Amino acid sequence: GVPLTLKHFDVEQRCRTMGESVELACRNLRYQWFEQLRSQEGCKYIAVAHHADDCIETMMINLLRTTGIKGLRGIRPLNGNIMRPLLCIGRQDIIDYLNDLRQDYVTDSTNLESDFVRNKVRNIILPEIYRLFPTARQSMLATMSHLHADSLLADAAVNAFKDSGVTTTDGDTYISRQALSLCPSPSAMLHALLYPMGFTPQQCGQIADTTRVGARFYSHNKIAEVAHRHIIVTTAPDHSHPYS
C-alpha cells in the first residue's frame, strides 16, 4: 500500500556535462529528484536511511581525502530538508530487526563490489580495523560525537569574529586584518569565512600569510584583495580570472 515512484537518469551524460564522478553524479541526480518530489507532495523533510556505519565510512573517506573538524563529524542528522533518523542505529541492528520481523529486504548488489572508494572502505578497510581493534567502532562513533561538540565551539568563535571583525557594504565583505591577527589561527578563521565563497584551503593560508598590499586571490566568482586594513572580498565581474 505504499506508493512507489520510479525515476531513470542518464548518469553518463551528467558525468560528461558536469565533470563529476559516477558516485557524485548519482548522488546529485537522486537528491535533486527527491527535492522535486518533496515539493510536489508538500512534504517538509526527505527522510533517508543512512545509519551509524554509513557515518563511520563517511568519516574515514573524509579523513583520507583531507578534511577538518566538520568532515570528521561524519553525517549530520539534519541538513536542510534532508533528515536521517537512523544514524543512531548500526547496519547489523537493522538487519537483525528485519530478520526478527521476518521482513524481506533487498541488498544493492553494487554494495558488495569494491570498485568505488566507499565500498573499499566498507568492504576492505573497516573490517580489518574492526578485526585488529574490536572496540574501534564504538570509539569512532564517540569521537564523532566529541568532534560535533568541538565544531559547535568553533562555530561560536567564528560567529563572534564576524560580529567584531567582519562588515558588509553593498555586497562587499571587509575582514579586519588587525582583528584577524589576534586570532589563534588566522588561516583557520579565513578558511571558515572564505571557503564558502569558493576559496581553497591553500588560498586561505596564502591570504593569511601575505604582507603584500594589493595581492589578489580568485575563486570561481569572488576576488579577495589584501588592503592596508582589510581583506576585501568582491564579486568578480566575469569568470575569466585565473586562480591564484
Beta strands, then each sheet from edge to edge (+ up, - down):
strand 1: 46-47
strand 2: 78-79
strand 3: 82-83
strand 4: 166-169
strand 5: 172-176
strand 6: 216-218
strand 7: 222-226
strand 8: 230-235
sheet 1: 1+ 3+ 2-
sheet 2: 4+ 5- 8+ 7- 6+
end
